[in-house]
């Protein structure tokens, strides 16, 4: 099998992780890096993590420079959010399939531009919502679609964790995280939106309350969100980056070894009129007979087996398959755009105290 030639734009933390997975994948080849100021070391990954680990490939200062000298089979954009749209459009004009780290763009309007350009040019676009490549999430979707839970009534979810006060996360060049746009809604919630849409269905309306009472920053540290789904199901979600609690995907899924994990904890419970599924422990409780359902009756209780793989590795393999024409993007530009649209609707709902439609 001919190796897929990939270029990575952005040599920061997530860019480095993509570089790692490209180098591990026998069907891929890293051919260049684009970064105007490539770091010699990457914070949090040790002395060996940096440009030295990139197999001595050419480093270009701009995407235009790289595309002017080479046409890779695909480009991965791991650059700041505000650059995503214009850089994606440059790849689309060059006819090069592009993998855009989430979000697809920094605004919905710019995301629409990317979608329309890709569709007009027939260029494949994949958006980097890596959790959609998780075997855990695939198993949840399979269980919901099997009908064992019955009609979906609702979902309870959480992403509650404590971001460090030290190590510069909120200080110096990262002080923007103290201001509007730097809170967990715009940084973290978009991952959860992708999960919820995959597990339960399309979100059609949102409500939200926010608070900054814990950290006291100008931006929120906590949000309580309600969702209405197209299938009639409802959802409630608690989001906080100032919470001493492990009920988050990072601390329960066991997929990212940077985080301590707690295998007895869950971050979602999907509830139907026949049963419920706790995620990611995969504890399933359901009524055996439809005509004998009651809160006085015991559930059948099972814990479903689940495979664990690194979603980032699976995502790179999928991008290569998309480039080779063996698959369609699991998270398309339109899919990424809808995740962004719902996230922006949550911001709007919290700001005005209203119900905001997302379709």
N, C-alpha and C positions, 0 to 999 in steps of 0.2 A: 504494500500500500504506500503510495506516494505521501510524504509528509506534507501537512498543511503549513504554509509559511505565515507566521504571525508576527505582527509588530505591536508593541505595547507603548501607549502614550501615557506618561505619568509614572514616575519611578518612586512613588511614595509607598506607604504601607500596603494598600490593596493592590497597587501595581506590582509590587514585589511578590505578593502572593500569587498573582496570575503568572508572573514570570516563573516562579517555582513550579506551578502545575503544568505549564507548557513544557518545561524541561523534563518533567517526570513522564509526560505522555509520549509514548513511542510513535504516535501518529501526528505529532506536532513538532515544529521547529521554530525557535525564536530567531528572527532575522534582524531585528533592530529595536531600539528604544528611542522614544521621543521625549525629551525633557530639557528645558532650557537651563536648569540648574540641578542636575542629577545628584542625589545625596551619596556621600561616601559610606555613610552608615544610616540605618533606619531605626529610629527609636523603638525600643521594646523588642527588637529581634536579635540583639547581640552584635558583637564586633564583626561577625562574618556576613552579616546581612547588608547588602548594598550593591553597588554597581559591579564590584569584583565578582559577584555571584552570577553574573549575566552571560557567562561564556564568551566574553570579549566580542560582542556584536557591535555594529556601528551605533553611535548615539547621535541623534539629530536634535537640533535646537528647536525645530518647529515641525508641525505635521506637514505643512506645505513643502518644506525642504525634503522631508522623507519621501513624500509622494512624487516629488519631482525627480527623484533619483531611483526609486524602486516602486514596484507595484506588488505588495504582499498579497497573499490570498485572503487575509483578513486583518482588521485592526481592532485592538482593544483600547477603549478610552477609559482610563482610570485617572482622569484629570478633574480639577475643581468643577463643581456643578454648573457654574455660569459659562463654562467653555463647551459643555456637552453638545448643545444644539449646533453651533457653528462648526465644530470639528466633525460632528456626524454628517453635516451637510457637505463638507469637503470630501469625506470618504464616499458619500453617495454620488457626488459629481464625478469622482474618479472610478466609479463602478466597483468599489471594494466593499464587501460585506463588513459590517461593523457591529461590535459588541460594545454597548454603552453601559458603563456602570450606572446603577440607579442614582438619581432619578434620570429619566430619559432626557429631561431638560430642566432648567431652573424655573420655568413657568409653563402653565398649560398652553398658552399661545405659542411658545417656542416649540413645545412638544408636538403641537399640531403641524407646524412647519416641517418637522423631521418626518412625521408619519406621511404627510402628503408627498414630500419629495421622494421618499423611499418607494412608495407605491407607484408613483409616476415613472421612476427609473427602473423599477423591478429589482432593486437591491435589497438583500436580506439584512434585517436589523434585529439584533437580539439585545434585550435589556437585562442588566445584571441583578435581577432579584434572585440571588443564589439559593434561597430556601426552597424555591419551586423545584429545585433539583434534588431535594432531600428525599431519601427513601422513606423516611418517617411520614413526610407530607403525602407522598404518593400512596402510602398505605392508608392514611386517613381518608383520602379521596376515594379509594377503592371501597372502604367500609361504608362510607356515606352512600355511595352509588349502589351498593349491594342491597340497600333497603332494610337492613337489620335494625336500624334506628327508627324506621318508619318515616313519617313526614317530619321534616326538620322544624322544630319549634323555636329554637334559639341557640345562642352560643354565649358562654361566659369566658372572657379572656383577660390576660394581664401581661404587661411587660414592665415589671417593677424591679429596679436594680439601683445600685449606688455608684455613680460616677465619682472618681477620686477628687478630693479637695486639693491634693498635692499633685505633683508630677507635671504641672503646667497645663493641665487639661482646660482650665478656665482662665489662665493668666497669659501675659505677654502677647505673642501673636495670636493666641487662641481666645483673647478676651471677647471676640465677637460672639462666643457661646453664651455670654451673659446678657446679650441683647436680643430683641425680637428677631426670629429666624434661627436662633441658636439653641432653642429648647428641644425637648424630646419629640414634639409633634413633627417638626420638619426634619429632624435628624433620624429619629428611630421609628416613628409610627408607620412610615411607608412600607417597611418590612411586614408589619402586622396586617396592613391592608391587603398585601399580596397573599398572605396566608389565609385570611378570612374569606377573600373572594374565591380562592381555590377550594376551600373546605365547605363553605356554606352556599356561595352563589354571589351574584351581583348585588352590590350595595347601591340602594337608590336614594337614601336620605340619611342625614346625620344630625345629631345634637351634641353639644359639648359644654362642659364647664372646665375652667383652668384655675390653677392657684400657683402663686410664687411664695407661699407662706413659709416654706421650709428653708430654701436657700436665700430668699430675699432679692434675687436678681430681677432685672427688668423684664426678663422673659419667664415663661411658665417653667416650673419644675414638675408639675403634676397635672394630669388631665383625666377627667371622667367622661367617657364617650358612649353614646347610644347609636346603634345602627339599625336601619330597616333594610331588609333584603328583598329582592324582587319576588322571591317565592313566598313572602309573607312572614318569614322568620324575623326575629328581633335579636339584637345582641347588645351586651354591655361590656365595656373594656376599661380597665384602669391602667394608666400609663404614668410612670414616674422615674426620674433619674436621681431621686433623692430618697430612695426607699431601701431599708435594710431587709431585703426579702429576695429569695431565689426564684420566684415564680415568673421567670422569663425564659424565652426560647434558648438564649445563650447558656443559661445555667441549668437547663433541664434536658436539652436534646443530646448532650454529650458529643456534639459535632465539632466544636472548636475547643481544642485542648488548652487554649490560653485562659479559659474560664474554669473555675472549680464547678463541678456538677453535682447535682443532688437527684439521684435516680428515682427517689420516691415522690418527687414534686411534679406538678403539672402546670402548664400555662394556658391551656384551653380545655373547656368541656363543651362538647357538641351534644345537643339535647334534641331528641326526637320524641314522637308520641308512643314509641315502642321501647326506647332505650336511650342510653347515653354512652359516649366515648370520651375518656380522659386522655389528653395528649400532652406530652409524648409517652407516658407510661403505657398507653394503649390498653387501659383497663376498661373493659366493655361490660356493661350491665344492661340486660334486656329481658322483656317478658317473653316467655316461650310461646304463649298463645294470645292471639289478638283479642279473643272473646273473654279473656280472664285477666284484664289489666286493672290493677287497683293499688293504691298505696298501702293496702293491707296485705298484698301478695309479695312474696320474695322474688328478687331478680335472679336470673341465670347470670353468673359472674365468670368472666374469662379475662385472661391477660394475653393479648395477641402477640405473636412473635414479630419482631421487626428487624430488618437489616440496617446496619449503620455504615454509611460511607461519607466521605468529605464532599459536601455539595459543591465546593469550589472546583474540585477535580472533576466531578460529574458535569459541571457547567462548561468547562473547557472542552471536554470530550464531545459535549453536545454541540458547541459552536463549530468544532471541526466537522461534525456530521452535517450540520446545516450548510457549511461551505461546500462540502462534497456533494450536496444535493440528496443526502440520505435522510434528512429530517427537516421539518418546518420548525421555526423558533418556538420553543415552549413558552417563552415570555416575549411576545412580539412588541413592536413599537406601540401599537394601539393598546396592548395590555399594560405596558409600562405607563402610557399616558393616562389610562383610567386609574391606576394606583395613585398617580400624582394628582389627578382631579379630585379623588376622594380625600386625599390628605389636605389639599387646599380648602376643600369644603369644611373640614373639621376646624381649620384655622378661622374661617369665616363664621361658622356657627358659634365658636367660643367668643369671638369678638363682639357679635351682635346679639347673642342669646336667642338665636332663632333656629328653626329647622331649615337645613339647606339641602336642596336636591342635588344629586350627583349625576343625573342623566338628563 
